[in-house]
């Protein structure tokens, strides 16, 4: 798991443990949401998408959604299970280090990471050039 690229962001909220936890949570929930719909379907029809209150989310809402990730990974047979579990665990660890409300900054960081989840996910796990290697250790 490669997270040092988060240092490239200059946002003060992302410099905190809580901010990084919110950011990683957005990636996890974005990936889960993406795999709740069939290829070609709009993401806004995914059950998770309908449950997220973009712009109004509070810390407790985020923790509730994150606590369901193991169940959702299994229920929707989401690929890259191991990676998502690892990333979800790291997000939870960062959120536990510092307890602060999300506010406007947290909601913005969450939305950005949610919308760019696939790109950021593969930055963290460095997508291999050889497509056959993608599944190794992922389940």
C-alpha positions in Angstrom: 0.0 0.0 0.0 1.6 3.3 -1.2 0.3 6.4 0.6 3.2 8.8 0.4 1.6 10.6 -2.6 -1.0 12.0 -0.2 1.8 14.4 0.9 1.6 16.1 -2.5 -1.7 17.6 -1.5 -1.4 21.0 0.2 -4.8 21.0 1.8 -4.4 21.4 5.6 -7.3 19.0 6.3 -5.5 16.2 4.4 -2.4 16.7 6.6 -4.4 15.4 9.6 -5.0 11.7 10.4 -8.7 12.4 10.4 -8.5 14.0 6.9 -6.5 11.1 5.5 -9.0 8.7 7.0 -11.9 10.5 5.4 -10.0 10.5 2.1 -9.3 6.8 2.2 -12.9 6.1 3.2 -14.1 7.9 0.1 -11.9 5.7 -2.0 -13.2 2.5 -0.3 -16.9 3.5 -0.5 -16.4 4.7 -4.1 -15.0 1.4 -5.1 -17.8 -0.5 -3.3 -20.4 1.7 -5.0 -18.9 1.2 -8.4 -19.2 -2.6 -8.1 -22.8 -2.5 -6.8 -24.0 -1.7 -10.3 -23.5 -3.7 -13.5 -21.1 -2.4 -16.1 -22.7 0.4 -18.1 -25.2 1.4 -15.4 -25.0 4.8 -13.8 -23.4 4.8 -10.4 -26.3 6.8 -9.0 -28.5 3.7 -9.1 -26.2 1.9 -6.6 -27.6 1.3 -3.1 -24.6 2.9 -1.4 -24.8 6.0 -3.5 -28.4 6.5 -2.5 -27.4 6.2 1.2 -24.6 8.8 1.2 -25.6 12.3 2.0 -23.0 14.2 0.0 -22.1 17.6 1.5 -24.0 16.8 4.7 -22.1 13.7 6.0 -21.1 13.6 9.6 -18.3 11.5 11.2 -20.9 9.1 12.6 -22.4 8.5 9.1 -19.0 7.8 7.6 -18.2 5.3 10.4 -21.5 3.6 9.9 -20.9 3.1 6.2 -17.3 1.9 6.8 -18.5 -0.6 9.3 -20.6 -2.3 6.6 -17.7 -2.7 4.1 -16.8 -6.3 5.0 -20.5 -7.3 4.6 -20.9 -5.4 1.3 -17.7 -6.8 -0.2 -19.0 -10.3 0.4 -22.6 -9.6 -0.7 -21.7 -8.0 -4.0 -18.7 -10.3 -4.7 -16.5 -7.3 -5.2 -13.1 -7.9 -6.8 -9.9 -7.0 -5.1 -11.3 -8.0 -1.7 -8.0 -8.1 0.0 -7.0 -4.6 -1.2 -10.3 -3.1 -0.2 -10.2 -4.7 3.3 -6.6 -3.5 3.8 -7.6 0.1 2.7 -10.7 0.1 4.8 -8.7 -1.0 7.8 -6.1 1.8 7.2 -8.9 4.3 6.9 -10.5 3.2 10.2 -7.1 3.3 11.9 -6.6 6.9 10.8 -10.1 7.9 11.8 -9.5 6.4 15.3 -6.3 8.4 15.8 -8.1 11.7 15.8 -11.8 12.3 16.4 -13.1 15.4 14.7 -16.2 16.3 12.8 -16.0 16.4 9.0 -17.5 19.8 8.3 -17.2 21.4 4.9 -13.5 20.4 4.5 -14.2 16.7 5.3 -17.2 16.5 3.0 -15.2 18.0 0.2 -12.3 15.6 0.7 -14.7 12.7 0.8 -16.5 13.7 -2.4 -13.2 14.2 -4.3 -11.9 10.8 -3.2 -15.2 9.1 -3.9 -15.5 10.5 -7.4 -11.9 9.6 -8.2 -11.9 6.3 -6.4 -10.7 4.1 -9.2 -7.8 6.3 -10.1 -6.7 6.8 -6.4 -7.2 3.1 -5.7 -4.7 2.1 -8.3 -2.3 4.8 -7.2 -2.3 3.2 -3.8 -1.9 -0.4 -5.1 0.1 0.3 -8.2 -1.8 -1.5 -11.0 0.5 -4.1 -12.6 1.1 -3.8 -16.3 0.4 -7.6 -16.6 -3.3 -8.0 -16.3 -2.8 -11.6 -15.2 -1.2 -10.5 -12.0 -4.1 -8.3 -10.9 -5.9 -11.1 -9.1 -2.9 -12.4 -7.1 -3.5 -11.9 -3.4 -6.6 -9.8 -4.2 -9.2 -12.3 -3.0 
